[in-house]
Amino acid sequence: MSPSKPPAASTSAAAPRAPVELVAIGASAGGVEVISKLLTALPADFPAAVAIVLHIPPDRDSLLPGLFTPRCALPVQEVEDKAPIEPGTVYFAAPDYHMLVEPDGCFALSQDEAVNFSRPSIDLLFESAAVAYRERLLAIVLTGGSADGAAGLQTVRQMGGRAWVQDPASADAPAMPAFAIERAGADLVTGPAALARSLAALALTMLPDSRDR
């Protein structure tokens, strides 16, 4: 399929093709509120790991784990280099470091050049996770003001993963989700509340007694 003609966006989640083992989320301007809605919806037995890139100024300490820990039933932490990816754990990218997923199931941090003026880069998270997890990856693009995430989401879909995008009409900064839909298409396009409900519902399909295989 030509990149100029991405698959049409759907307004409802596609039936699971394989159990999701990693949820990768990218957000920028306006992202704190939306991420809060998603994390609050996750049950304590959510079986997948969650990796989040939220664009923040590189010269600031990250306060994100402390901010989200009281709002999330899962453990929340800032990612560390070479840390194994543990199920049921939320990882935030560190300021000024790209967060990559290695094929051996560990994270890697990099200070390579910024991508789309951003470090950490959503594209690099999505692309590396797509190679490692393929159809067991769900990638979500949220509000933001750049094109970061669009190329990575395209790779996710090409590798068999699922792609959800916040409806640009519901975003504080609609450019990032709009770029993602234009370039990659999506399996689900909807507002924050519905994304949160869909993510919580997806957890039911990932439990051992309800997996397809």
N, C-alpha and C positions, 0 to 999 in steps of 0.2 A: 504494500500500500504506500502510495506516495506521501511524503511528509506534508505536502501541500493540501492533502485531502485526509485529515485525521478522522478516525472513527467518530461517528455522531455521539454526542453526549446523551446520557440517559438520565432520567429523573428518578430512578430507583436503583438500589444496589443490585448488581448482578449476583446470580446464584454462585456460591463459593465453588471454585474449581479445585482448590487444595487448601488445607488449613494454613492460615496466615501465621507466620512465625516472627515477622518483623513489621511494625508499622512505622514508616518514616514520614515525618511531618515537617513542612517548611512554611515559615511565616516571616513577615516583616512588619511594616507599619500597621498598628492596630491588632497585632497578633496575640498580645497577652490575654485579652478578654476572650478571644475565640479558643485559644489553647486551654484556658481555664474551663470553658464549657466542655471541651472534649475530655480532659483529664478527670473532671468531676464525674463524668458519666461512666468511667471504667470501673467495673466491679473488682473486688479484692482478689478474685480468682482469674482475672484476665490472663490468658496463658502466653501471649506474645510479648516480646520486648517492644519498646517504643523509643525511637530516636528522633530528637527534635532539633532542628536548626531554627533559631530565632535571631534575626539580625539585631545586634546591639553594638554600640560604639566599642571599638577595640581597646580603648584606654580605660575601660571601666571593669571593675570586678563584677563577676556574674552573681546576682542575687536570686537567680531563677529557682534553683533547688529549694531555697528557703521560702520563696514566695509560693511555690506550688505544692510543697509537701503537705501543708494543712488542708489542701483542697483535693488531694488525690489519695485513694485507698492503696495505691502501689508505692513502693519505695522510689524516691526521686533523687537523682544525683547528677553531678557534672561529670562528663565522660573523662576517662583517663587513658593515656596511650597504652596500647596492648591489653586493655581490660577485656576479658571475655564478655560476650553479650549474653546476659542472663534473662531467661523468660520472666515475664511479669515485673519488669523493671523499666522505669522511665529514665532516659538519658538525655541531658541537654548538652549541646556543643559548647565548648569553652570559648570565651571571647578571643578573637584574632587567630583562631586555629580552625582549619578545615577538619571536619569529622568524616572519616572514611570507614567503610566496612570491608574487612578483609575476608577472603574466601575461607579462612580457618575459623571464622566465627568470633573474631576479635575486632575491636575498634583500633584505628590508627589515627594519630593527629599529625597534621602537616601545616607548615607555614609557607607553602608555595604561594605563588602570586594569587591575588584576589581574582575571583571569577564573577563577572557581572558586577564589578566594584564591591564584591562582598567576600569576606573571610570571617566566619565560615560560609561556605557556599552550599546552597540547597542542591544545585545541580550535581556537585561532586558526591554528596551524600546519596542522592537518588541513584546515580549511575553506578557507584561502587556497590550499593546494596542490591541493585538489580542483577548484577553479575553474580553476587554471592547467593542470593535468595530466589531469584527468578520468579516462578509462579507463586511462591510463598511470601511475597512482598506486597504490602499495601502502601502506596504513597499518597499523601494528601497535601495539596497546595492550598494555602490560606491567603488571607489578605496581605497585600504588599504593593510597593510602588515600582518594582523593577521586573525584568524578564527572568530573574533567577527562578529556577525550578522547571521552566518549560522544556528545555532540552533534556533534563534529567527525567521528567515525566514521560517524555517520548521514549526514552530508553527503557523505562520500567514496562511500558506497554509492549514494546518490541520483544522483551524478554519474558513475557507472559504474566507479568504482575498486574495488579489492579490499581486504578487511578481514580481518586476522588478529588473534587475541586470545589472550593467554596463558591457559591453563586456570586459573581462579581457585583450584582445589584445589592447584595447584603454586606459587602466588604467596605471597611473604612477607606481602604486604598484598593480600587478594583483592578489595577493594571496587571498585577502578578497573576491572579486567577484567570484574567482574560487572555493573557499571553499563553498560559498553559493550555487552555481550552483550544485556542486557535492553532497551536502547534501540535498538540498531542491528542486532543479529544479527552474523553473521560468516561468512566463507567457510572459515575454519579456526580451530579452537579446540584447542590442545594445549599440552604442556609446553615448557620452554625448549630441551631437546635436540632435540625434533622440530621446533620452530620454526627452529632453526639449520640442521638438515638440509634443511628445506623451502626456506629462503632460498638455501642453496647450490645446491640442485637447480633453483630458479627461474632462477638465472644461466644455466644451459644453454639455456633457452628464449629468452633475450634476446640470444644471440650472433647476428651477422648471418646466418649460414647456416642458422639454425633458426627464424627469425621466421615468424610466420604471414603477414606481408605486409611 
